[in-house]
Amino acid sequence: MTIGAIGPLPQAPDEYDVEYMTQLIDRLDQIHQLLSRAVGTGWQVSNVTADTVLNADSTTTAEIADVLGTLITQMKDRGMLGG
């Protein structure tokens, strides 16, 4: 499932509209499901030194690997990637 661009929420109608609220709740539920599901499984890293700084002007392959490994670890910890 894909979603289009998420813009500002619409203004509330002047009167309570059951159909409008049902559609809004369904749309919010779809967005929540997309944003909260883990991406794939099997993500593992090893020998990573936690590193959250990447100097784009002067870097090494090891530094890039550490930054990527740190990112993967943090995403797994937050449930964004399956382990």
N, CA, C and O atoms as a GROMACS GRO file, in nm:
protein
  332
    1MET      N    1   0.084  -0.116   0.000
    1MET     CA    2   0.000   0.000   0.000
    1MET      C    3   0.090   0.124   0.000
    1MET      O    4   0.188   0.129   0.073
    2THR      N    5   0.057   0.220  -0.079
    2THR     CA    6   0.130   0.346  -0.079
    2THR      C    7   0.034   0.458  -0.047
    2THR      O    8  -0.087   0.446  -0.065
    3ILE      N    9   0.089   0.565   0.001
    3ILE     CA   10   0.007   0.682   0.030
    3ILE      C   11   0.064   0.800  -0.046
    3ILE      O   12   0.183   0.805  -0.076
    4GLY      N   13  -0.022   0.893  -0.077
    4GLY     CA   14   0.022   1.012  -0.147
    4GLY      C   15   0.086   1.109  -0.049
    4GLY      O   16   0.107   1.077   0.068
    5ALA      N   17   0.116   1.225  -0.098
    5ALA     CA   18   0.176   1.328  -0.013
    5ALA      C   19   0.083   1.359   0.104
    5ALA      O   20  -0.039   1.365   0.088
    6ILE      N   21   0.144   1.378   0.219
    6ILE     CA   22   0.065   1.410   0.338
    6ILE      C   23   0.076   1.560   0.361
    6ILE      O   24   0.182   1.611   0.397
    7GLY      N   25  -0.034   1.627   0.341
    7GLY     CA   26  -0.034   1.772   0.360
    7GLY      C   27  -0.098   1.806   0.493
    7GLY      O   28  -0.117   1.718   0.578
    8PRO      N   29  -0.132   1.930   0.512
    8PRO     CA   30  -0.198   1.968   0.637
    8PRO      C   31  -0.334   1.900   0.648
    8PRO      O   32  -0.400   1.873   0.547
    9LEU      N   33  -0.376   1.874   0.771
    9LEU     CA   34  -0.508   1.815   0.791
    9LEU      C   35  -0.615   1.915   0.751
    9LEU      O   36  -0.597   2.036   0.768
   10PRO      N   37  -0.728   1.865   0.699
   10PRO     CA   38  -0.836   1.956   0.659
   10PRO      C   39  -0.901   2.019   0.781
   10PRO      O   40  -0.889   1.969   0.893
   11GLN      N   41  -0.970   2.127   0.758
   11GLN     CA   42  -1.045   2.193   0.864
   11GLN      C   43  -1.164   2.106   0.904
   11GLN      O   44  -1.221   2.036   0.820
   12ALA      N   45  -1.198   2.109   1.028
   12ALA     CA   46  -1.314   2.032   1.076
   12ALA      C   47  -1.441   2.090   1.015
   12ALA      O   48  -1.453   2.211   0.998
   13PRO      N   49  -1.536   2.003   0.981
   13PRO     CA   50  -1.663   2.054   0.927
   13PRO      C   51  -1.739   2.130   1.036
   13PRO      O   52  -1.716   2.110   1.155
   14ASP      N   53  -1.829   2.218   0.992
   14ASP     CA   54  -1.908   2.297   1.087
   14ASP      C   55  -1.997   2.209   1.174
   14ASP      O   56  -2.019   2.239   1.292
   15GLU      N   57  -2.046   2.102   1.116
   15GLU     CA   58  -2.131   2.010   1.191
   15GLU      C   59  -2.067   1.872   1.184
   15GLU      O   60  -1.993   1.840   1.091
   16TYR      N   61  -2.096   1.790   1.285
   16TYR     CA   62  -2.041   1.655   1.288
   16TYR      C   63  -2.093   1.576   1.168
   16TYR      O   64  -2.214   1.567   1.146
   17ASP      N   65  -2.001   1.518   1.093
   17ASP     CA   66  -2.036   1.442   0.973
   17ASP      C   67  -1.978   1.301   0.989
   17ASP      O   68  -1.857   1.282   0.981
   18VAL      N   69  -2.064   1.204   1.011
   18VAL     CA   70  -2.021   1.066   1.038
   18VAL      C   71  -1.939   1.011   0.921
   18VAL      O   72  -1.834   0.950   0.944
   19GLU      N   73  -1.983   1.030   0.800
   19GLU     CA   74  -1.910   0.978   0.684
   19GLU      C   75  -1.771   1.040   0.674
   19GLU      O   76  -1.672   0.971   0.650
   20TYR      N   77  -1.764   1.172   0.692
   20TYR     CA   78  -1.635   1.241   0.687
   20TYR      C   79  -1.541   1.188   0.795
   20TYR      O   80  -1.424   1.160   0.767
   21MET      N   81  -1.591   1.173   0.917
   21MET     CA   82  -1.507   1.125   1.027
   21MET      C   83  -1.463   0.980   1.004
   21MET      O   84  -1.350   0.945   1.037
   22THR      N   85  -1.549   0.898   0.949
   22THR     CA   86  -1.513   0.759   0.919
   22THR      C   87  -1.401   0.755   0.815
   22THR      O   88  -1.306   0.678   0.830
   23GLN      N   89  -1.413   0.837   0.711
   23GLN     CA   90  -1.308   0.842   0.608
   23GLN      C   91  -1.176   0.894   0.667
   23GLN      O   92  -1.070   0.842   0.635
   24LEU      N   93  -1.184   0.995   0.752
   24LEU     CA   94  -1.064   1.052   0.813
   24LEU      C   95  -0.995   0.949   0.903
   24LEU      O   96  -0.873   0.933   0.899
   25ILE      N   97  -1.074   0.879   0.983
   25ILE     CA   98  -1.017   0.778   1.072
   25ILE      C   99  -0.954   0.664   0.990
   25ILE      O  100  -0.846   0.616   1.024
   26ASP      N  101  -1.020   0.621   0.883
   26ASP     CA  102  -0.964   0.517   0.797
   26ASP      C  103  -0.831   0.562   0.736
   26ASP      O  104  -0.736   0.484   0.730
   27ARG      N  105  -0.826   0.685   0.691
   27ARG     CA  106  -0.703   0.738   0.629
   27ARG      C  107  -0.590   0.747   0.732
   27ARG      O  108  -0.477   0.709   0.703
   28LEU      N  109  -0.621   0.797   0.850
   28LEU     CA  110  -0.520   0.805   0.956
   28LEU      C  111  -0.471   0.666   0.996
   28LEU      O  112  -0.353   0.649   1.026
   29ASP      N  113  -0.561   0.568   0.998
   29ASP     CA  114  -0.523   0.431   1.029
   29ASP      C  115  -0.429   0.375   0.922
   29ASP      O  116  -0.332   0.307   0.956
   30GLN      N  117  -0.456   0.402   0.796
   30GLN     CA  118  -0.368   0.357   0.688
   30GLN      C  119  -0.228   0.417   0.703
   30GLN      O  120  -0.128   0.347   0.690
   31ILE      N  121  -0.221   0.546   0.731
   31ILE     CA  122  -0.093   0.614   0.748
   31ILE      C  123  -0.019   0.556   0.867
   31ILE      O  124   0.102   0.532   0.860
   32HIS      N  125  -0.090   0.534   0.977
   32HIS     CA  126  -0.028   0.477   1.096
   32HIS      C  127   0.030   0.339   1.067
   32HIS      O  128   0.141   0.308   1.109
   33GLN      N  129  -0.044   0.255   0.996
   33GLN     CA  130   0.003   0.121   0.963
   33GLN      C  131   0.129   0.126   0.877
   33GLN      O  132   0.222   0.048   0.899
   34LEU      N  133   0.134   0.217   0.781
   34LEU     CA  134   0.252   0.229   0.696
   34LEU      C  135   0.373   0.278   0.773
   34LEU      O  136   0.485   0.231   0.750
   35LEU      N  137   0.353   0.370   0.863
   35LEU     CA  138   0.465   0.428   0.936
   35LEU      C  139   0.513   0.340   1.050
   35LEU      O  140   0.626   0.356   1.097
   36SER      N  141   0.431   0.247   1.095
   36SER     CA  142   0.468   0.169   1.212
   36SER      C  143   0.512   0.026   1.180
   36SER      O  144   0.550  -0.047   1.272
   37ARG      N  145   0.508  -0.015   1.056
   37ARG     CA  146   0.547  -0.152   1.026
   37ARG      C  147   0.698  -0.162   1.004
   37ARG      O  148   0.762  -0.070   0.952
   38ALA      N  149   0.752  -0.274   1.044
   38ALA     CA  150   0.895  -0.298   1.028
   38ALA      C  151   0.924  -0.329   0.881
   38ALA      O  152   0.841  -0.386   0.811
   39VAL      N  153   1.042  -0.290   0.836
   39VAL     CA  154   1.084  -0.313   0.699
   39VAL      C  155   1.172  -0.437   0.696
   39VAL      O  156   1.285  -0.436   0.746
   40GLY      N  157   1.120  -0.543   0.639
   40GLY     CA  158   1.199  -0.663   0.620
   40GLY      C  159   1.243  -0.730   0.749
   40GLY      O  160   1.216  -0.681   0.859
   41THR      N  161   1.310  -0.840   0.734
   41THR     CA  162   1.363  -0.914   0.847
   41THR      C  163   1.507  -0.952   0.816
   41THR      O  164   1.553  -0.940   0.703
   42GLY      N  165   1.577  -0.997   0.919
   42GLY     CA  166   1.713  -1.045   0.899
   42GLY      C  167   1.821  -0.939   0.907
   42GLY      O  168   1.936  -0.968   0.875
   43TRP      N  169   1.787  -0.818   0.950
   43TRP     CA  170   1.887  -0.712   0.961
   43TRP      C  171   1.977  -0.740   1.081
   43TRP      O  172   1.929  -0.742   1.194
   44GLN      N  173   2.105  -0.761   1.057
   44GLN     CA  174   2.202  -0.787   1.163
   44GLN      C  175   2.328  -0.706   1.134
   44GLN      O  176   2.365  -0.686   1.019
   45VAL      N  177   2.392  -0.661   1.238
   45VAL     CA  178   2.521  -0.594   1.224
   45VAL      C  179   2.616  -0.652   1.328
   45VAL      O  180   2.573  -0.701   1.433
   46SER      N  181   2.745  -0.645   1.299
   46SER     CA  182   2.843  -0.692   1.396
   46SER      C  183   2.967  -0.604   1.387
   46SER      O  184   2.992  -0.538   1.286
   47ASN      N  185   3.042  -0.604   1.495
   47ASN     CA  186   3.167  -0.527   1.502
   47ASN      C  187   3.147  -0.379   1.473
   47ASN      O  188   3.232  -0.315   1.410
   48VAL      N  189   3.035  -0.326   1.518
   48VAL     CA  190   3.004  -0.185   1.493
   48VAL      C  191   3.046  -0.102   1.613
   48VAL      O  192   3.014  -0.134   1.727
   49THR      N  193   3.117   0.006   1.586
   49THR     CA  194   3.146   0.106   1.687
   49THR      C  195   3.045   0.217   1.668
   49THR      O  196   3.039   0.277   1.560
   50ALA      N  197   2.964   0.244   1.770
   50ALA     CA  198   2.859   0.346   1.757
   50ALA      C  199   2.918   0.477   1.708
   50ALA      O  200   3.012   0.531   1.767
   51ASP      N  201   2.863   0.527   1.600
   51ASP     CA  202   2.914   0.650   1.537
   51ASP      C  203   2.797   0.720   1.470
   51ASP      O  204   2.734   0.664   1.380
   52THR      N  205   2.768   0.841   1.514
   52THR     CA  206   2.657   0.916   1.454
   52THR      C  207   2.704   1.040   1.379
   52THR      O  208   2.624   1.126   1.344
   53VAL      N  209   2.835   1.048   1.354
   53VAL     CA  210   2.890   1.163   1.283
   53VAL      C  211   2.962   1.113   1.159
   53VAL      O  212   3.050   1.028   1.167
   54LEU      N  213   2.925   1.167   1.046
   54LEU     CA  214   2.988   1.130   0.920
   54LEU      C  215   3.046   1.256   0.857
   54LEU      O  216   2.973   1.345   0.815
   55ASN      N  217   3.178   1.262   0.852
   55ASN     CA  218   3.246   1.376   0.791
   55ASN      C  219   3.255   1.349   0.641
   55ASN      O  220   3.339   1.270   0.597
   56ALA      N  221   3.172   1.413   0.564
   56ALA     CA  222   3.166   1.388   0.420
   56ALA      C  223   3.292   1.435   0.347
   56ALA      O  224   3.319   1.390   0.236
   57ASP      N  225   3.369   1.523   0.408
   57ASP     CA  226   3.491   1.573   0.343
   57ASP      C  227   3.611   1.482   0.368
   57ASP      O  228   3.707   1.483   0.291
   58SER      N  229   3.606   1.405   0.474
   58SER     CA  230   3.719   1.319   0.508
   58SER      C  231   3.665   1.198   0.582
   58SER      O  232   3.639   1.205   0.702
   59THR      N  233   3.649   1.086   0.512
   59THR     CA  234   3.592   0.968   0.575
   59THR      C  235   3.663   0.844   0.526
   59THR      O  236   3.741   0.848   0.431
   60THR      N  237   3.635   0.733   0.593
   60THR     CA  238   3.690   0.603   0.554
   60THR      C  239   3.575   0.506   0.535
   60THR      O  240   3.462   0.532   0.578
   61THR      N  241   3.603   0.397   0.471
   61THR     CA  242   3.502   0.293   0.454
   61THR      C  243   3.456   0.243   0.591
   61THR      O  244   3.337   0.217   0.610
   62ALA      N  245   3.548   0.229   0.684
   62ALA     CA  246   3.513   0.181   0.818
   62ALA      C  247   3.419   0.279   0.887
   62ALA      O  248   3.325   0.237   0.955
   63GLU      N  249   3.442   0.410   0.871
   63GLU     CA  250   3.354   0.508   0.934
   63GLU      C  251   3.214   0.501   0.872
   63GLU      O  252   3.115   0.508   0.944
   64ILE      N  253   3.207   0.488   0.742
   64ILE     CA  254   3.076   0.477   0.676
   64ILE      C  255   3.004   0.352   0.726
   64ILE      O  256   2.884   0.357   0.754
   65ALA      N  257   3.077   0.241   0.738
   65ALA     CA  258   3.017   0.117   0.787
   65ALA      C  259   2.968   0.133   0.931
   65ALA      O  260   2.861   0.083   0.966
   66ASP      N  261   3.045   0.203   1.016
   66ASP     CA  262   3.003   0.225   1.154
   66ASP      C  263   2.878   0.313   1.162
   66ASP      O  264   2.787   0.285   1.240
   67VAL      N  265   2.873   0.418   1.082
   67VAL     CA  266   2.755   0.505   1.082
   67VAL      C  267   2.633   0.427   1.033
   67VAL      O  268   2.526   0.438   1.092
   68LEU      N  269   2.649   0.350   0.926
   68LEU     CA  270   2.538   0.270   0.875
   68LEU      C  271   2.496   0.164   0.977
   68LEU      O  272   2.377   0.143   0.999
   69GLY      N  273   2.593   0.100   1.040
   69GLY     CA  274   2.562   0.001   1.143
   69GLY      C  275   2.490   0.062   1.261
   69GLY      O  276   2.399   0.002   1.317
   70THR      N  277   2.531   0.182   1.300
   70THR     CA  278   2.465   0.253   1.410
   70THR      C  279   2.321   0.286   1.371
   70THR      O  280   2.230   0.270   1.453
   71LEU      N  281   2.300   0.331   1.250
   71LEU     CA  282   2.166   0.363   1.201
   71LEU      C  283   2.077   0.238   1.201
   71LEU      O  284   1.963   0.243   1.246
   72ILE      N  285   2.130   0.128   1.150
   72ILE     CA  286   2.053   0.002   1.148
   72ILE      C  287   2.017  -0.040   1.290
   72ILE      O  288   1.903  -0.078   1.317
   73THR      N  289   2.114  -0.034   1.382
   73THR     CA  290   2.090  -0.072   1.521
   73THR      C  291   1.981   0.014   1.583
   73THR      O  292   1.891  -0.037   1.650
   74GLN      N  293   1.988   0.146   1.561
   74GLN     CA  294   1.887   0.234   1.618
   74GLN      C  295   1.749   0.210   1.557
   74GLN      O  296   1.648   0.218   1.627
   75MET      N  297   1.744   0.182   1.428
   75MET     CA  298   1.615   0.154   1.363
   75MET      C  299   1.557   0.022   1.415
   75MET      O  300   1.436   0.012   1.434
   76LYS      N  301   1.643  -0.080   1.438
   76LYS     CA  302   1.595  -0.206   1.494
   76LYS      C  303   1.543  -0.184   1.635
   76LYS      O  304   1.438  -0.238   1.671
   77ASP      N  305   1.615  -0.105   1.714
   77ASP     CA  306   1.573  -0.078   1.852
   77ASP      C  307   1.436  -0.011   1.858
   77ASP      O  308   1.361  -0.028   1.954
   78ARG      N  309   1.402   0.066   1.755
   78ARG     CA  310   1.274   0.137   1.751
   78ARG      C  311   1.167   0.058   1.677
   78ARG      O  312   1.055   0.105   1.660
   79GLY      N  313   1.201  -0.065   1.634
   79GLY     CA  314   1.105  -0.150   1.567
   79GLY      C  315   1.082  -0.115   1.421
   79GLY      O  316   0.985  -0.162   1.362
   80MET      N  317   1.168  -0.035   1.362
   80MET     CA  318   1.151   0.005   1.224
   80MET      C  319   1.209  -0.097   1.126
   80MET      O  320   1.168  -0.102   1.010
   81LEU      N  321   1.303  -0.178   1.173
   81LEU     CA  322   1.360  -0.286   1.094
   81LEU      C  323   1.344  -0.415   1.171
   81LEU      O  324   1.364  -0.420   1.293
   82GLY      N  325   1.308  -0.521   1.099
   82GLY     CA  326   1.296  -0.651   1.164
   82GLY      C  327   1.432  -0.716   1.179
   82GLY      O  328   1.517  -0.705   1.091
   83GLY      N  329   1.453  -0.783   1.291
   83GLY     CA  330   1.581  -0.847   1.318
   83GLY      C  331   1.584  -0.990   1.275
   83GLY      O  332   1.686  -1.057   1.292
   0.00000   0.00000   0.00000
